[in-house]
Amino acid sequence: MKHVEVFTWLMPPPAWTPKAKPYRSRWKMTVEEAAQRGAIEPCLNTMEIRDLPETREEIAGILTDAWLKRPVKPSDN
């Protein structure tokens, strides 16, 4: 598993609204994603560390776990 830091970012105001202020992003992004979207700076108090699977085995393990944890409905039988 790869550990990735994600933040809510301060985004620049839209160009078509002259008096607008920077705003917080609606979703959390990595540093690379924020750079692609033109973010200004991270909101440091929103940091979260996420584990991302890197291999097919890790992905398959997560999918299998989710499948086994799903609630069983009477219609499934």
N, CA, C and O atoms as a CHARMM CRD file, in Angstrom:
* protein
*
  308
    1    1 MET  N      0.84100  -1.17900   0.00000 PROA 1      0.00000
    2    1 MET  CA     0.00000   0.00000   0.00000 PROA 1      0.00000
    3    1 MET  C      0.88800   1.24400   0.00000 PROA 1      0.00000
    4    1 MET  O      1.94900   1.28100   0.62300 PROA 1      0.00000
    5    2 LYS  N      0.42400   2.23700  -0.70600 PROA 2      0.00000
    6    2 LYS  CA     1.12200   3.50500  -0.78500 PROA 2      0.00000
    7    2 LYS  C      0.36900   4.51500   0.07300 PROA 2      0.00000
    8    2 LYS  O     -0.84800   4.65000  -0.05600 PROA 2      0.00000
    9    3 HSD  N      1.08300   5.22600   0.95000 PROA 3      0.00000
   10    3 HSD  CA     0.46900   6.24300   1.79500 PROA 3      0.00000
   11    3 HSD  C      0.52900   7.58200   1.05800 PROA 3      0.00000
   12    3 HSD  O      1.59500   8.00500   0.61100 PROA 3      0.00000
   13    4 VAL  N     -0.62100   8.24200   0.93500 PROA 4      0.00000
   14    4 VAL  CA    -0.71000   9.50100   0.19600 PROA 4      0.00000
   15    4 VAL  C     -1.37500  10.55300   1.08200 PROA 4      0.00000
   16    4 VAL  O     -2.40600  10.29800   1.70300 PROA 4      0.00000
   17    5 GLU  N     -0.76700  11.74000   1.13100 PROA 5      0.00000
   18    5 GLU  CA    -1.36400  12.85600   1.87000 PROA 5      0.00000
   19    5 GLU  C     -2.30600  13.62200   0.94700 PROA 5      0.00000
   20    5 GLU  O     -1.94400  13.95400  -0.18200 PROA 5      0.00000
   21    6 VAL  N     -3.50200  13.89700   1.42500 PROA 6      0.00000
   22    6 VAL  CA    -4.46400  14.69900   0.67200 PROA 6      0.00000
   23    6 VAL  C     -4.93500  15.85200   1.54800 PROA 6      0.00000
   24    6 VAL  O     -4.98900  15.73700   2.77200 PROA 6      0.00000
   25    7 PHE  N     -5.27300  16.95500   0.91000 PROA 7      0.00000
   26    7 PHE  CA    -5.71400  18.16100   1.59900 PROA 7      0.00000
   27    7 PHE  C     -6.91500  18.75000   0.87300 PROA 7      0.00000
   28    7 PHE  O     -7.16200  18.44900  -0.29400 PROA 7      0.00000
   29    8 THR  N     -7.66100  19.59800   1.58700 PROA 8      0.00000
   30    8 THR  CA    -8.57600  20.52600   0.95300 PROA 8      0.00000
   31    8 THR  C     -7.70400  21.71900   0.57600 PROA 8      0.00000
   32    8 THR  O     -6.86100  22.14500   1.36600 PROA 8      0.00000
   33    9 TRP  N     -7.90000  22.25900  -0.62300 PROA 9      0.00000
   34    9 TRP  CA    -7.02300  23.31000  -1.12300 PROA 9      0.00000
   35    9 TRP  C     -7.75600  24.62400  -1.30100 PROA 9      0.00000
   36    9 TRP  O     -8.96800  24.65200  -1.51000 PROA 9      0.00000
   37   10 LEU  N     -7.01000  25.70600  -1.21500 PROA 10     0.00000
   38   10 LEU  CA    -7.53900  27.02400  -1.50800 PROA 10     0.00000
   39   10 LEU  C     -7.40600  27.23600  -3.00800 PROA 10     0.00000
   40   10 LEU  O     -6.30100  27.20700  -3.55000 PROA 10     0.00000
   41   11 MET  N     -8.53100  27.44900  -3.67400 PROA 11     0.00000
   42   11 MET  CA    -8.56900  27.58800  -5.13100 PROA 11     0.00000
   43   11 MET  C     -8.68600  29.05800  -5.51000 PROA 11     0.00000
   44   11 MET  O     -9.28400  29.83600  -4.76700 PROA 11     0.00000
   45   12 PRO  N     -8.12100  29.45900  -6.66300 PROA 12     0.00000
   46   12 PRO  CA    -8.23000  30.86100  -7.09100 PROA 12     0.00000
   47   12 PRO  C     -9.66500  31.20000  -7.48300 PROA 12     0.00000
   48   12 PRO  O    -10.42000  30.32100  -7.89800 PROA 12     0.00000
   49   13 PRO  N    -10.03700  32.45600  -7.35500 PROA 13     0.00000
   50   13 PRO  CA   -11.40500  32.84400  -7.73500 PROA 13     0.00000
   51   13 PRO  C    -11.58500  32.75600  -9.24400 PROA 13     0.00000
   52   13 PRO  O    -10.61300  32.85700  -9.99200 PROA 13     0.00000
   53   14 PRO  N    -12.81600  32.56900  -9.69300 PROA 14     0.00000
   54   14 PRO  CA   -13.06700  32.54200 -11.13800 PROA 14     0.00000
   55   14 PRO  C    -12.69600  33.88100 -11.78700 PROA 14     0.00000
   56   14 PRO  O    -12.89700  34.93900 -11.19100 PROA 14     0.00000
   57   15 ALA  N    -12.16400  33.83100 -12.98600 PROA 15     0.00000
   58   15 ALA  CA   -11.71000  35.03800 -13.68500 PROA 15     0.00000
   59   15 ALA  C    -12.87300  35.95400 -14.06000 PROA 15     0.00000
   60   15 ALA  O    -12.67800  37.16400 -14.17900 PROA 15     0.00000
   61   16 TRP  N    -14.07400  35.41400 -14.24900 PROA 16     0.00000
   62   16 TRP  CA   -15.20400  36.22600 -14.70200 PROA 16     0.00000
   63   16 TRP  C    -15.90500  36.97600 -13.57200 PROA 16     0.00000
   64   16 TRP  O    -16.83700  37.73600 -13.83600 PROA 16     0.00000
   65   17 THR  N    -15.48800  36.78600 -12.33300 PROA 17     0.00000
   66   17 THR  CA   -16.06100  37.54400 -11.21900 PROA 17     0.00000
   67   17 THR  C    -14.94800  38.37600 -10.58200 PROA 17     0.00000
   68   17 THR  O    -14.13700  37.84200  -9.82600 PROA 17     0.00000
   69   18 PRO  N    -14.90000  39.66000 -10.87400 PROA 18     0.00000
   70   18 PRO  CA   -13.75900  40.49000 -10.47400 PROA 18     0.00000
   71   18 PRO  C    -13.58200  40.65600  -8.96400 PROA 18     0.00000
   72   18 PRO  O    -12.44900  40.81900  -8.51200 PROA 18     0.00000
   73   19 LYS  N    -14.63700  40.62200  -8.17600 PROA 19     0.00000
   74   19 LYS  CA   -14.51300  40.84400  -6.73100 PROA 19     0.00000
   75   19 LYS  C    -14.56200  39.55000  -5.92300 PROA 19     0.00000
   76   19 LYS  O    -14.67400  39.58700  -4.69800 PROA 19     0.00000
   77   20 ALA  N    -14.47900  38.42300  -6.59500 PROA 20     0.00000
   78   20 ALA  CA   -14.55200  37.13600  -5.89900 PROA 20     0.00000
   79   20 ALA  C    -13.28300  36.88700  -5.09500 PROA 20     0.00000
   80   20 ALA  O    -12.21900  37.43200  -5.39000 PROA 20     0.00000
   81   21 LYS  N    -13.42200  36.05300  -4.07700 PROA 21     0.00000
   82   21 LYS  CA   -12.29700  35.69200  -3.21800 PROA 21     0.00000
   83   21 LYS  C    -11.93200  34.23000  -3.47300 PROA 21     0.00000
   84   21 LYS  O    -12.75000  33.46400  -3.98100 PROA 21     0.00000
   85   22 PRO  N    -10.70700  33.84500  -3.12000 PROA 22     0.00000
   86   22 PRO  CA   -10.35000  32.41900  -3.21400 PROA 22     0.00000
   87   22 PRO  C    -11.29200  31.59000  -2.34000 PROA 22     0.00000
   88   22 PRO  O    -11.80600  32.07800  -1.33400 PROA 22     0.00000
   89   23 TYR  N    -11.51200  30.34000  -2.73100 PROA 23     0.00000
   90   23 TYR  CA   -12.43900  29.47000  -2.02100 PROA 23     0.00000
   91   23 TYR  C    -11.81600  28.09400  -1.80400 PROA 23     0.00000
   92   23 TYR  O    -10.86600  27.71200  -2.48700 PROA 23     0.00000
   93   24 ARG  N    -12.37000  27.35800  -0.83900 PROA 24     0.00000
   94   24 ARG  CA   -11.89000  26.00000  -0.56000 PROA 24     0.00000
   95   24 ARG  C    -12.42600  25.02300  -1.59200 PROA 24     0.00000
   96   24 ARG  O    -13.57000  25.13300  -2.03400 PROA 24     0.00000
   97   25 SER  N    -11.59300  24.07300  -1.97000 PROA 25     0.00000
   98   25 SER  CA   -12.03500  23.04000  -2.91300 PROA 25     0.00000
   99   25 SER  C    -13.10000  22.17100  -2.25700 PROA 25     0.00000
  100   25 SER  O    -13.16600  22.07300  -1.03100 PROA 25     0.00000
  101   26 ARG  N    -13.92400  21.54700  -3.07400 PROA 26     0.00000
  102   26 ARG  CA   -15.00500  20.69700  -2.55700 PROA 26     0.00000
  103   26 ARG  C    -14.52400  19.29300  -2.24000 PROA 26     0.00000
  104   26 ARG  O    -15.20200  18.55300  -1.52900 PROA 26     0.00000
  105   27 TRP  N    -13.37100  18.91900  -2.75400 PROA 27     0.00000
  106   27 TRP  CA   -12.83400  17.58500  -2.51600 PROA 27     0.00000
  107   27 TRP  C    -11.36900  17.69300  -2.15300 PROA 27     0.00000
  108   27 TRP  O    -10.73500  18.72100  -2.39400 PROA 27     0.00000
  109   28 LYS  N    -10.83400  16.63700  -1.57600 PROA 28     0.00000
  110   28 LYS  CA    -9.43000  16.60700  -1.18500 PROA 28     0.00000
  111   28 LYS  C     -8.58800  16.11200  -2.34400 PROA 28     0.00000
  112   28 LYS  O     -8.99300  15.22700  -3.09900 PROA 28     0.00000
  113   29 MET  N     -7.39400  16.70700  -2.46900 PROA 29     0.00000
  114   29 MET  CA    -6.50000  16.37200  -3.57300 PROA 29     0.00000
  115   29 MET  C     -5.07400  16.20600  -3.06200 PROA 29     0.00000
  116   29 MET  O     -4.70300  16.74300  -2.01800 PROA 29     0.00000
  117   30 THR  N     -4.28500  15.45300  -3.82000 PROA 30     0.00000
  118   30 THR  CA    -2.85800  15.35100  -3.54500 PROA 30     0.00000
  119   30 THR  C     -2.17800  16.61800  -4.04900 PROA 30     0.00000
  120   30 THR  O     -2.80200  17.45100  -4.70700 PROA 30     0.00000
  121   31 VAL  N     -0.89600  16.75400  -3.73400 PROA 31     0.00000
  122   31 VAL  CA    -0.13500  17.92000  -4.18500 PROA 31     0.00000
  123   31 VAL  C     -0.09500  17.96600  -5.70800 PROA 31     0.00000
  124   31 VAL  O     -0.23300  19.03600  -6.30100 PROA 31     0.00000
  125   32 GLU  N      0.09200  16.81200  -6.34300 PROA 32     0.00000
  126   32 GLU  CA     0.16900  16.75500  -7.80700 PROA 32     0.00000
  127   32 GLU  C     -1.15800  17.14900  -8.45600 PROA 32     0.00000
  128   32 GLU  O     -1.17600  17.91500  -9.41900 PROA 32     0.00000
  129   33 GLU  N     -2.27200  16.62600  -7.92800 PROA 33     0.00000
  130   33 GLU  CA    -3.59000  16.96700  -8.47200 PROA 33     0.00000
  131   33 GLU  C     -3.87400  18.46200  -8.30100 PROA 33     0.00000
  132   33 GLU  O     -4.41700  19.10100  -9.20200 PROA 33     0.00000
  133   34 ALA  N     -3.50800  19.01100  -7.15000 PROA 34     0.00000
  134   34 ALA  CA    -3.74300  20.42800  -6.89300 PROA 34     0.00000
  135   34 ALA  C     -2.92800  21.30200  -7.84700 PROA 34     0.00000
  136   34 ALA  O     -3.41100  22.33500  -8.30900 PROA 34     0.00000
  137   35 ALA  N     -1.70500  20.89300  -8.13800 PROA 35     0.00000
  138   35 ALA  CA    -0.87000  21.66000  -9.06900 PROA 35     0.00000
  139   35 ALA  C     -1.49200  21.67000 -10.46400 PROA 35     0.00000
  140   35 ALA  O     -1.45600  22.69100 -11.15200 PROA 35     0.00000
  141   36 GLN  N     -2.05700  20.54700 -10.88100 PROA 36     0.00000
  142   36 GLN  CA    -2.70400  20.47900 -12.18800 PROA 36     0.00000
  143   36 GLN  C     -3.93000  21.37900 -12.26300 PROA 36     0.00000
  144   36 GLN  O     -4.24000  21.91800 -13.32500 PROA 36     0.00000
  145   37 ARG  N     -4.62500  21.54300 -11.15100 PROA 37     0.00000
  146   37 ARG  CA    -5.85400  22.34200 -11.13900 PROA 37     0.00000
  147   37 ARG  C     -5.60900  23.80400 -10.76700 PROA 37     0.00000
  148   37 ARG  O     -6.55400  24.59300 -10.73100 PROA 37     0.00000
  149   38 GLY  N     -4.36200  24.17700 -10.49200 PROA 38     0.00000
  150   38 GLY  CA    -4.03300  25.57100 -10.20200 PROA 38     0.00000
  151   38 GLY  C     -4.35200  26.02000  -8.79200 PROA 38     0.00000
  152   38 GLY  O     -4.63500  27.19800  -8.57500 PROA 38     0.00000
  153   39 ALA  N     -4.31300  25.11800  -7.83100 PROA 39     0.00000
  154   39 ALA  CA    -4.61000  25.47500  -6.44700 PROA 39     0.00000
  155   39 ALA  C     -3.55400  26.42700  -5.89300 PROA 39     0.00000
  156   39 ALA  O     -2.40100  26.41500  -6.32600 PROA 39     0.00000
  157   40 ILE  N     -3.96300  27.24400  -4.93600 PROA 40     0.00000
  158   40 ILE  CA    -3.06400  28.24700  -4.36700 PROA 40     0.00000
  159   40 ILE  C     -2.24200  27.65000  -3.23000 PROA 40     0.00000
  160   40 ILE  O     -1.01200  27.68900  -3.26800 PROA 40     0.00000
  161   41 GLU  N     -2.91000  27.09900  -2.21900 PROA 41     0.00000
  162   41 GLU  CA    -2.20400  26.52500  -1.07400 PROA 41     0.00000
  163   41 GLU  C     -3.10200  25.53600  -0.35200 PROA 41     0.00000
  164   41 GLU  O     -4.32500  25.63200  -0.44400 PROA 41     0.00000
  165   42 PRO  N     -2.50100  24.56800   0.37700 PROA 42     0.00000
  166   42 PRO  CA    -3.31700  23.59900   1.11000 PROA 42     0.00000
  167   42 PRO  C     -3.85600  24.18800   2.41100 PROA 42     0.00000
  168   42 PRO  O     -3.22600  25.05300   3.02200 PROA 42     0.00000
  169   43 CYS  N     -5.00100  23.72100   2.81700 PROA 43     0.00000
  170   43 CYS  CA    -5.54200  24.04100   4.14700 PROA 43     0.00000
  171   43 CYS  C     -4.97500  22.96600   5.07200 PROA 43     0.00000
  172   43 CYS  O     -5.47900  21.84400   5.10500 PROA 43     0.00000
  173   44 LEU  N     -3.93900  23.30500   5.81400 PROA 44     0.00000
  174   44 LEU  CA    -3.14900  22.31300   6.54900 PROA 44     0.00000
  175   44 LEU  C     -3.94400  21.54900   7.60000 PROA 44     0.00000
  176   44 LEU  O     -3.61100  20.40400   7.90300 PROA 44     0.00000
  177   45 ASN  N     -4.97500  22.14700   8.15900 PROA 45     0.00000
  178   45 ASN  CA    -5.76000  21.45800   9.18800 PROA 45     0.00000
  179   45 ASN  C     -6.67700  20.38100   8.59900 PROA 45     0.00000
  180   45 ASN  O     -7.37000  19.69200   9.34800 PROA 45     0.00000
  181   46 THR  N     -6.69000  20.22500   7.26900 PROA 46     0.00000
  182   46 THR  CA    -7.55500  19.22500   6.63500 PROA 46     0.00000
  183   46 THR  C     -6.77100  18.02200   6.12800 PROA 46     0.00000
  184   46 THR  O     -7.32400  17.19500   5.40300 PROA 46     0.00000
  185   47 MET  N     -5.48300  17.90400   6.49400 PROA 47     0.00000
  186   47 MET  CA    -4.65600  16.81000   5.99000 PROA 47     0.00000
  187   47 MET  C     -5.23100  15.44900   6.39100 PROA 47     0.00000
  188   47 MET  O     -5.70400  15.25900   7.51100 PROA 47     0.00000
  189   48 GLU  N     -5.17600  14.52600   5.45800 PROA 48     0.00000
  190   48 GLU  CA    -5.64200  13.16400   5.67400 PROA 48     0.00000
  191   48 GLU  C     -4.65900  12.23400   4.95400 PROA 48     0.00000
  192   48 GLU  O     -4.21200  12.54400   3.85000 PROA 48     0.00000
  193   49 ILE  N     -4.32700  11.11500   5.56500 PROA 49     0.00000
  194   49 ILE  CA    -3.44300  10.14900   4.92200 PROA 49     0.00000
  195   49 ILE  C     -4.29700   8.97700   4.46000 PROA 49     0.00000
  196   49 ILE  O     -5.00800   8.35700   5.25100 PROA 49     0.00000
  197   50 ARG  N     -4.21400   8.68700   3.16600 PROA 50     0.00000
  198   50 ARG  CA    -4.98700   7.59200   2.57900 PROA 50     0.00000
  199   50 ARG  C     -4.05100   6.50700   2.08200 PROA 50     0.00000
  200   50 ARG  O     -2.94600   6.78800   1.61700 PROA 50     0.00000
  201   51 ASP  N     -4.50000   5.27100   2.18200 PROA 51     0.00000
  202   51 ASP  CA    -3.73600   4.13400   1.67000 PROA 51     0.00000
  203   51 ASP  C     -4.27500   3.76300   0.30100 PROA 51     0.00000
  204   51 ASP  O     -5.45800   3.45800   0.15300 PROA 51     0.00000
  205   52 LEU  N     -3.39900   3.79100  -0.70600 PROA 52     0.00000
  206   52 LEU  CA    -3.79200   3.43900  -2.06100 PROA 52     0.00000
  207   52 LEU  C     -3.13800   2.12800  -2.45500 PROA 52     0.00000
  208   52 LEU  O     -1.92400   1.98200  -2.31100 PROA 52     0.00000
  209   53 PRO  N     -3.91000   1.17200  -2.94900 PROA 53     0.00000
  210   53 PRO  CA    -3.32000  -0.10000  -3.38200 PROA 53     0.00000
  211   53 PRO  C     -2.45700   0.11000  -4.62200 PROA 53     0.00000
  212   53 PRO  O     -2.77300   0.92700  -5.48700 PROA 53     0.00000
  213   54 GLU  N     -1.35200  -0.65200  -4.69100 PROA 54     0.00000
  214   54 GLU  CA    -0.43700  -0.51200  -5.82500 PROA 54     0.00000
  215   54 GLU  C     -0.40900  -1.74000  -6.72700 PROA 54     0.00000
  216   54 GLU  O     -0.15400  -1.61800  -7.92500 PROA 54     0.00000
  217   55 THR  N     -0.66600  -2.90800  -6.17400 PROA 55     0.00000
  218   55 THR  CA    -0.58100  -4.12100  -6.97600 PROA 55     0.00000
  219   55 THR  C     -1.96500  -4.69700  -7.21400 PROA 55     0.00000
  220   55 THR  O     -2.92800  -4.33800  -6.53700 PROA 55     0.00000
  221   56 ARG  N     -2.04800  -5.58900  -8.17900 PROA 56     0.00000
  222   56 ARG  CA    -3.33500  -6.25500  -8.46700 PROA 56     0.00000
  223   56 ARG  C     -3.82500  -7.06400  -7.27200 PROA 56     0.00000
  224   56 ARG  O     -5.02900  -7.14100  -7.02700 PROA 56     0.00000
  225   57 GLU  N     -2.90500  -7.66600  -6.53000 PROA 57     0.00000
  226   57 GLU  CA    -3.29000  -8.46700  -5.37000 PROA 57     0.00000
  227   57 GLU  C     -3.93300  -7.59300  -4.29200 PROA 57     0.00000
  228   57 GLU  O     -4.92500  -7.98900  -3.68100 PROA 57     0.00000
  229   58 GLU  N     -3.36700  -6.40600  -4.05800 PROA 58     0.00000
  230   58 GLU  CA    -3.94600  -5.50200  -3.06400 PROA 58     0.00000
  231   58 GLU  C     -5.33600  -5.03500  -3.49400 PROA 58     0.00000
  232   58 GLU  O     -6.25600  -4.96900  -2.67900 PROA 58     0.00000
  233   59 ILE  N     -5.47800  -4.71600  -4.76600 PROA 59     0.00000
  234   59 ILE  CA    -6.78600  -4.28500  -5.28300 PROA 59     0.00000
  235   59 ILE  C     -7.78900  -5.41900  -5.15700 PROA 59     0.00000
  236   59 ILE  O     -8.91700  -5.20300  -4.71300 PROA 59     0.00000
  237   60 ALA  N     -7.39300  -6.62100  -5.54000 PROA 60     0.00000
  238   60 ALA  CA    -8.29600  -7.77800  -5.45000 PROA 60     0.00000
  239   60 ALA  C     -8.67100  -8.05200  -4.00300 PROA 60     0.00000
  240   60 ALA  O     -9.81300  -8.41800  -3.72200 PROA 60     0.00000
  241   61 GLY  N     -7.73400  -7.88400  -3.08100 PROA 61     0.00000
  242   61 GLY  CA    -8.02000  -8.09900  -1.66400 PROA 61     0.00000
  243   61 GLY  C     -9.04500  -7.12200  -1.13100 PROA 61     0.00000
  244   61 GLY  O     -9.91700  -7.49400  -0.34600 PROA 61     0.00000
  245   62 ILE  N     -8.94400  -5.87600  -1.55400 PROA 62     0.00000
  246   62 ILE  CA    -9.90400  -4.85500  -1.11700 PROA 62     0.00000
  247   62 ILE  C    -11.28300  -5.15200  -1.69600 PROA 62     0.00000
  248   62 ILE  O    -12.28700  -5.04200  -0.99200 PROA 62     0.00000
  249   63 LEU  N    -11.33900  -5.52400  -2.95800 PROA 63     0.00000
  250   63 LEU  CA   -12.62800  -5.82400  -3.58200 PROA 63     0.00000
  251   63 LEU  C    -13.26700  -7.04500  -2.94200 PROA 63     0.00000
  252   63 LEU  O    -14.47800  -7.06700  -2.72100 PROA 63     0.00000
  253   64 THR  N    -12.46400  -8.06100  -2.64400 PROA 64     0.00000
  254   64 THR  CA   -12.99200  -9.26600  -2.00700 PROA 64     0.00000
  255   64 THR  C    -13.53100  -8.94400  -0.62700 PROA 64     0.00000
  256   64 THR  O    -14.60800  -9.41300  -0.25900 PROA 64     0.00000
  257   65 ASP  N    -12.78400  -8.13200   0.15900 PROA 65     0.00000
  258   65 ASP  CA   -13.24100  -7.75400   1.48900 PROA 65     0.00000
  259   65 ASP  C    -14.56200  -6.99900   1.42200 PROA 65     0.00000
  260   65 ASP  O    -15.46400  -7.25200   2.22100 PROA 65     0.00000
  261   66 ALA  N    -14.68100  -6.08300   0.48400 PROA 66     0.00000
  262   66 ALA  CA   -15.91800  -5.31100   0.34300 PROA 66     0.00000
  263   66 ALA  C    -17.07800  -6.22300  -0.04900 PROA 66     0.00000
  264   66 ALA  O    -18.19900  -6.04900   0.42800 PROA 66     0.00000
  265   67 TRP  N    -16.80600  -7.18500  -0.91100 PROA 67     0.00000
  266   67 TRP  CA   -17.84600  -8.11000  -1.34700 PROA 67     0.00000
  267   67 TRP  C    -18.31600  -8.98000  -0.18300 PROA 67     0.00000
  268   67 TRP  O    -19.51200  -9.23700  -0.04500 PROA 67     0.00000
  269   68 LEU  N    -17.38700  -9.43200   0.65000 PROA 68     0.00000
  270   68 LEU  CA   -17.74800 -10.28500   1.77400 PROA 68     0.00000
  271   68 LEU  C    -18.49600  -9.51900   2.86200 PROA 68     0.00000
  272   68 LEU  O    -19.29500 -10.10900   3.58900 PROA 68     0.00000
  273   69 LYS  N    -18.24900  -8.21200   2.98600 PROA 69     0.00000
  274   69 LYS  CA   -18.88000  -7.40500   4.03100 PROA 69     0.00000
  275   69 LYS  C    -20.25300  -6.87900   3.63100 PROA 69     0.00000
  276   69 LYS  O    -20.95900  -6.31200   4.46500 PROA 69     0.00000
  277   70 ARG  N    -20.64500  -7.05600   2.36900 PROA 70     0.00000
  278   70 ARG  CA   -21.91300  -6.48200   1.92300 PROA 70     0.00000
  279   70 ARG  C    -23.08200  -7.17000   2.62600 PROA 70     0.00000
  280   70 ARG  O    -22.99800  -8.35600   2.94400 PROA 70     0.00000
  281   71 PRO  N    -24.15500  -6.44800   2.86900 PROA 71     0.00000
  282   71 PRO  CA   -25.33200  -7.05900   3.50400 PROA 71     0.00000
  283   71 PRO  C    -26.01800  -8.01900   2.51800 PROA 71     0.00000
  284   71 PRO  O    -26.11100  -7.75300   1.32000 PROA 71     0.00000
  285   72 VAL  N    -26.48300  -9.11900   3.05600 PROA 72     0.00000
  286   72 VAL  CA   -27.15700 -10.12300   2.22900 PROA 72     0.00000
  287   72 VAL  C    -28.65800  -9.84800   2.27200 PROA 72     0.00000
  288   72 VAL  O    -29.25600  -9.75600   3.34400 PROA 72     0.00000
  289   73 LYS  N    -29.24500  -9.72000   1.10400 PROA 73     0.00000
  290   73 LYS  CA   -30.67800  -9.45900   0.99100 PROA 73     0.00000
  291   73 LYS  C    -31.39500 -10.78200   0.73200 PROA 73     0.00000
  292   73 LYS  O    -30.79500 -11.70500   0.17900 PROA 73     0.00000
  293   74 PRO  N    -32.66100 -10.89200   1.11700 PROA 74     0.00000
  294   74 PRO  CA   -33.40300 -12.12300   0.84500 PROA 74     0.00000
  295   74 PRO  C    -33.47300 -12.43700  -0.65300 PROA 74     0.00000
  296   74 PRO  O    -33.55600 -13.60300  -1.04000 PROA 74     0.00000
  297   75 SER  N    -33.43900 -11.41900  -1.47700 PROA 75     0.00000
  298   75 SER  CA   -33.52600 -11.63900  -2.93000 PROA 75     0.00000
  299   75 SER  C    -32.23200 -12.22700  -3.50800 PROA 75     0.00000
  300   75 SER  O    -32.22900 -12.68100  -4.65200 PROA 75     0.00000
  301   76 ASP  N    -31.13700 -12.22700  -2.74000 PROA 76     0.00000
  302   76 ASP  CA   -29.86100 -12.76800  -3.20500 PROA 76     0.00000
  303   76 ASP  C    -29.85300 -14.30400  -3.21800 PROA 76     0.00000
  304   76 ASP  O    -29.00200 -14.90300  -3.87500 PROA 76     0.00000
  305   77 ASN  N    -30.75500 -14.93000  -2.52700 PROA 77     0.00000
  306   77 ASN  CA   -30.74400 -16.39600  -2.43600 PROA 77     0.00000
  307   77 ASN  C    -31.36000 -17.05100  -3.62100 PROA 77     0.00000
  308   77 ASN  O    -31.42200 -18.27800  -3.68500 PROA 77     0.00000
